[in-house]
Amino acid sequence: MKFPFSIQAGREFDVVGFGTNAVDFLIRVPEYPSFNSKIELTDYIQAAGGEIATSMVGLQRLGLKTCYVGRFGDDAAGDFGIQSLKDEGVNITYADQIKGATTQIAFIIIDVRNGERTVIWKRDPKLAYGPIGIPLDLMARTGVVHLTPHDTRASIELAKAARQNETVTSIDLDNTFDGVEELLPLMDIMITSADLPGRMFGIEDKRTALTTLQEKFGSPIVGITLGEEGSLIRCNGEFVETAGFEVPGGCKDTTGAGDSFRAGLLYGLVNGESVENSARMANAVAALKCRAIGARTSLPTPIELLTLLK
């Protein structure tokens, strides 16, 4: 099945990302602690993360040309976060450090038995974008814009500019925000967490919930990530259900797996793959990411991705 839209050729960037970044403090424990208890940690690391920043790194490692638009604090964590993107080759021309702001951080507790994680995060309001001052000109210079809705008004303006320039729009959605119902009709690709469509409409059946989501907002591609079970996508009135891949060497950490899935899906789109092949690539990128601790640590190269797909 072909994607029901095409990428404009000859643009400066394959994908521009707008939205969240973070510095993660990942703490591994023998098992998730019970309430009002103490537990000795196994180990911990500091690593760069955040939904959109991670997806851009994933795409850059796969060989695409990416640009990240986002804000960091003017603290040590901000220096670390920006440098992590620069080191990967992501264009950071529009990545700013805001004076007096604190970079978004997350404390992530990982159960070593299965790699599942619990995220505790905080974003400084000083990092928020309004509808003014965002680089709308970028929408004529990229084939795809991928975003999160945390700064909803700014996202709406970017999405409108993208539509005017025939740029494909994609959203990473795991919660609802004020104004999101104005934003979602502007999205070509909407990939959500497994439970979000059901929560939005009070529908338990995933296929019915996805159908309702697509009918309400009109996105040509809607889908959900299902962890180790894979993914479910709806396109042209049909469902594409794709099995997950076993993590080589076993799952160490699921942090960033959803961000990696979206990177894999967009990689397939940009390279002219079918919806089915793109979903399979997305599941493979997510599985490979889970090989090591951290959202970006083991994001794959093209050779690693091809090896797992074979």
C-alpha positions as CSV (number, residue, x, y, z in Angstrom):
1,M,0.0,0.0,0.0
2,K,1.4,3.4,-1.0
3,F,1.4,6.4,1.3
4,P,-1.5,8.7,0.2
5,F,0.8,11.7,-0.2
6,S,4.3,12.4,-1.7
7,I,7.5,14.1,-0.5
8,Q,8.5,17.2,-2.4
9,A,11.9,16.6,-4.0
10,G,15.0,18.7,-3.9
11,R,14.5,20.3,-0.5
12,E,17.3,21.2,1.9
13,F,16.1,18.8,4.7
14,D,14.4,15.5,4.6
15,V,12.8,16.0,8.0
16,V,12.5,19.0,10.4
17,G,11.6,18.3,14.0
18,F,9.8,20.8,16.3
19,G,9.2,19.9,19.9
20,T,10.6,18.3,23.0
21,N,14.2,17.6,24.0
22,A,15.4,16.4,27.4
23,V,18.3,15.2,29.4
24,D,17.5,11.9,31.1
25,F,18.8,10.4,34.3
26,L,18.3,6.7,33.8
27,I,18.2,4.6,37.0
28,R,18.2,0.8,36.8
29,V,16.7,-1.2,39.7
30,P,16.4,-5.0,40.3
31,E,12.6,-4.5,40.3
32,Y,10.2,-1.5,40.5
33,P,10.1,-0.4,44.1
34,S,6.8,-0.7,46.1
35,F,5.3,2.3,47.8
36,N,7.1,3.6,50.9
37,S,10.1,1.3,50.4
38,K,13.9,1.5,49.7
39,I,15.8,-0.3,47.0
40,E,19.5,-0.3,46.0
41,L,20.0,0.8,42.4
42,T,21.9,-1.4,40.0
43,D,23.5,1.5,38.1
44,Y,22.6,4.9,36.4
45,I,23.6,7.1,33.5
46,Q,22.9,10.5,32.1
47,A,21.9,10.6,28.5
48,A,20.2,12.9,26.0
49,G,16.6,12.2,25.1
50,G,13.2,13.9,24.4
51,E,10.7,12.8,21.8
52,I,11.5,15.0,18.8
53,A,15.2,15.4,19.4
54,T,15.5,11.6,19.7
55,S,13.6,11.0,16.4
56,M,15.9,13.5,14.6
57,V,19.0,11.6,15.8
58,G,17.4,8.4,14.7
59,L,16.8,9.7,11.2
60,Q,20.2,11.3,11.0
61,R,21.9,8.0,11.9
62,L,19.9,6.3,9.1
63,G,21.4,8.8,6.7
64,L,18.7,11.5,6.3
65,K,19.2,15.2,6.5
66,T,17.6,16.6,9.6
67,C,17.1,19.9,11.4
68,Y,15.9,20.4,15.0
69,V,13.9,23.4,16.3
70,G,13.7,23.5,20.0
71,R,14.7,25.2,23.2
72,F,17.2,24.3,26.0
73,G,18.0,26.1,29.2
74,D,21.3,28.0,29.6
75,D,22.5,25.4,32.1
76,A,25.0,22.5,31.9
77,A,22.2,20.2,30.8
78,G,21.4,22.5,27.9
79,D,25.0,22.5,26.9
80,F,25.0,18.7,27.0
81,G,21.7,18.4,25.1
82,I,22.7,20.8,22.2
83,Q,26.2,19.2,21.9
84,S,24.5,15.7,21.6
85,L,22.6,16.9,18.5
86,K,25.7,18.6,17.0
87,D,27.8,15.5,17.5
88,E,25.2,13.4,15.6
89,G,25.1,15.9,12.6
90,V,21.6,17.2,13.2
91,N,21.3,20.8,12.1
92,I,20.9,23.0,15.2
93,T,20.7,26.4,13.6
94,Y,17.3,26.9,15.2
95,A,18.0,25.3,18.5
96,D,18.2,28.0,21.2
97,Q,19.3,28.3,24.8
98,I,17.0,30.5,26.8
99,K,18.6,32.7,29.5
100,G,17.4,31.8,33.0
101,A,15.6,28.7,31.9
102,T,16.2,25.1,33.0
103,T,16.5,22.4,30.4
104,Q,13.8,19.7,30.5
105,I,14.9,16.8,32.5
106,A,13.5,13.3,33.2
107,F,14.3,10.8,35.9
108,I,13.6,7.3,34.4
109,I,13.3,4.2,36.5
110,I,14.1,1.0,34.6
111,D,13.2,-2.5,35.8
112,V,16.1,-4.7,34.8
113,R,13.9,-7.8,34.6
114,N,12.2,-6.5,31.4
115,G,13.6,-3.1,30.5
116,E,10.2,-1.4,31.1
117,R,10.5,2.2,32.4
118,T,8.7,4.8,34.4
119,V,9.3,8.4,33.5
120,I,9.2,11.4,35.9
121,W,9.7,14.7,34.0
122,K,9.6,18.4,34.3
123,R,9.6,21.1,31.6
124,D,10.3,24.8,32.4
125,P,7.5,27.1,31.2
126,K,10.3,29.5,30.0
127,L,11.0,27.0,27.2
128,A,7.6,27.3,25.6
129,Y,7.0,28.8,22.2
130,G,4.2,31.1,21.3
131,P,2.7,31.5,17.8
132,I,5.3,34.3,17.0
133,G,9.0,33.8,16.4
134,I,9.0,30.3,15.0
135,P,10.9,29.6,11.8
136,L,8.0,29.3,9.3
137,D,10.4,29.6,6.4
138,L,11.7,26.1,7.2
139,M,8.5,24.6,6.0
140,A,9.5,25.4,2.4
141,R,12.9,23.8,2.9
142,T,11.9,20.3,4.2
143,G,10.0,17.3,2.9
144,V,8.4,16.4,6.3
145,V,7.9,18.3,9.6
146,H,7.6,16.1,12.7
147,L,6.3,17.6,15.9
148,T,4.9,17.2,19.4
149,P,1.9,19.3,20.5
150,H,3.3,20.7,23.7
151,D,3.5,24.2,22.3
152,T,0.2,23.9,20.5
153,R,-0.3,27.4,19.1
154,A,3.2,27.3,17.6
155,S,2.6,23.8,16.2
156,I,-0.6,25.0,14.5
157,E,1.3,27.9,12.8
158,L,4.0,25.5,11.6
159,A,1.5,23.0,10.3
160,K,-0.4,25.7,8.4
161,A,2.8,26.8,6.8
162,A,3.6,23.2,6.0
163,R,0.3,22.8,4.2
164,Q,0.9,25.9,2.2
165,N,4.3,24.5,1.1
166,E,3.0,20.9,0.4
167,T,5.2,19.6,3.3
168,V,4.1,16.4,4.9
169,T,3.1,16.8,8.6
170,S,3.6,14.2,11.3
171,I,2.8,14.3,15.0
172,D,4.0,12.3,18.0
173,L,0.9,12.2,20.3
174,D,0.6,10.6,23.7
175,N,-1.7,13.1,25.5
176,T,-4.2,15.8,24.7
177,F,-3.5,19.5,25.1
178,D,-5.5,22.7,24.9
179,G,-6.0,23.5,21.2
180,V,-5.1,20.1,20.0
181,E,-8.4,19.7,18.1
182,E,-7.4,22.6,15.9
183,L,-4.0,21.1,15.3
184,L,-4.8,17.5,14.5
185,P,-6.8,18.1,11.3
186,L,-3.6,19.6,9.9
187,M,-1.7,16.3,10.3
188,D,-1.0,13.8,7.5
189,I,0.5,11.2,9.9
190,M,-0.7,10.7,13.5
191,I,1.0,8.0,15.6
192,T,-0.2,7.8,19.2
193,S,0.4,5.8,22.2
194,A,-1.6,2.6,22.4
195,D,-4.2,3.9,24.9
196,L,-4.7,7.4,23.7
197,P,-7.5,6.9,21.0
198,G,-9.4,4.8,23.5
199,R,-9.1,7.4,26.2
200,M,-10.1,10.2,23.8
201,F,-13.4,8.5,22.8
202,G,-14.1,6.0,25.6
203,I,-13.7,3.1,23.2
204,E,-11.8,-0.1,24.3
205,D,-11.4,-1.8,20.9
206,K,-8.2,-0.4,19.3
207,R,-9.4,-0.7,15.7
208,T,-12.7,1.0,16.4
209,A,-10.8,3.8,18.3
210,L,-8.4,4.3,15.5
211,T,-11.2,4.4,13.0
212,T,-12.9,7.0,15.1
213,L,-9.7,9.1,15.4
214,Q,-9.2,9.1,11.6
215,E,-12.8,9.9,10.9
216,K,-12.9,12.8,13.3
217,F,-9.6,14.5,12.3
218,G,-9.1,13.3,8.7
219,S,-5.4,12.3,8.9
220,P,-4.6,9.9,6.0
221,I,-2.4,7.8,8.3
222,V,-3.2,7.0,11.9
223,G,-1.6,4.4,14.1
224,I,-0.6,3.2,17.5
225,T,2.5,1.6,18.9
226,L,2.0,-1.6,20.7
227,G,5.4,-2.2,22.4
228,E,6.8,-5.7,21.8
229,E,3.6,-6.7,19.9
230,G,4.4,-4.2,17.1
231,S,2.1,-1.6,15.7
232,L,-1.3,-1.0,14.1
233,I,-1.8,1.5,11.3
234,R,-5.0,2.5,9.4
235,C,-4.7,3.9,5.8
236,N,-7.2,4.0,3.0
237,G,-9.8,2.3,5.1
238,E,-7.5,-0.7,5.7
239,F,-5.5,-1.8,8.7
240,V,-1.8,-2.7,8.6
241,E,-0.9,-4.8,11.6
242,T,2.8,-5.4,11.9
243,A,4.5,-7.8,14.4
244,G,7.3,-6.5,16.6
245,F,10.9,-7.8,16.4
246,E,12.7,-9.6,19.2
247,V,15.4,-7.3,20.7
248,P,18.9,-8.6,19.8
249,G,20.5,-9.6,23.1
250,G,17.3,-8.9,25.1
251,C,15.5,-5.7,26.0
252,K,17.6,-3.5,28.3
253,D,15.5,-0.3,28.2
254,T,12.3,0.8,26.4
255,T,13.0,4.5,26.9
256,G,12.6,6.2,23.5
257,A,11.2,3.2,21.7
258,G,8.1,5.1,20.5
259,D,10.3,8.0,19.2
260,S,12.5,5.4,17.4
261,F,9.4,3.8,15.8
262,R,8.4,7.2,14.4
263,A,11.9,7.7,13.0
264,G,11.7,4.3,11.3
265,L,8.3,5.1,9.8
266,L,9.4,8.5,8.4
267,Y,12.6,6.9,7.1
268,G,10.5,4.5,5.1
269,L,8.3,7.3,3.8
270,V,11.2,9.5,2.7
271,N,12.8,6.5,0.9
272,G,9.6,5.7,-1.0
273,E,8.7,2.5,0.8
274,S,5.2,1.2,1.2
275,V,3.2,1.6,4.3
276,E,3.7,-2.1,5.2
277,N,7.5,-1.9,4.7
278,S,7.7,1.4,6.6
279,A,5.8,-0.1,9.5
280,R,8.2,-3.0,9.6
281,M,11.2,-0.7,9.5
282,A,9.7,1.3,12.3
283,N,9.3,-1.8,14.5
284,A,12.8,-2.8,13.7
285,V,14.3,0.6,14.6
286,A,12.4,0.5,17.9
287,A,13.6,-3.0,18.7
288,L,17.2,-2.1,18.0
289,K,17.0,1.0,20.2
290,C,16.0,-1.3,23.1
291,R,19.4,-3.0,23.0
292,A,21.0,-0.5,25.5
293,I,20.1,2.0,28.2
294,G,19.1,5.4,27.0
295,A,16.8,6.8,24.3
296,R,19.5,7.2,21.7
297,T,22.4,5.0,22.7
298,S,21.7,2.1,20.3
299,L,19.7,3.8,17.6
300,P,20.7,1.8,14.5
301,T,22.8,2.5,11.4
302,P,21.4,1.6,8.0
303,I,23.5,-1.7,8.0
304,E,22.2,-2.7,11.4
305,L,18.6,-2.0,10.3
306,L,19.0,-4.0,7.1
307,T,20.5,-6.9,9.0
308,L,17.6,-7.2,11.4
309,L,15.0,-6.8,8.6
310,K,16.6,-9.7,6.8
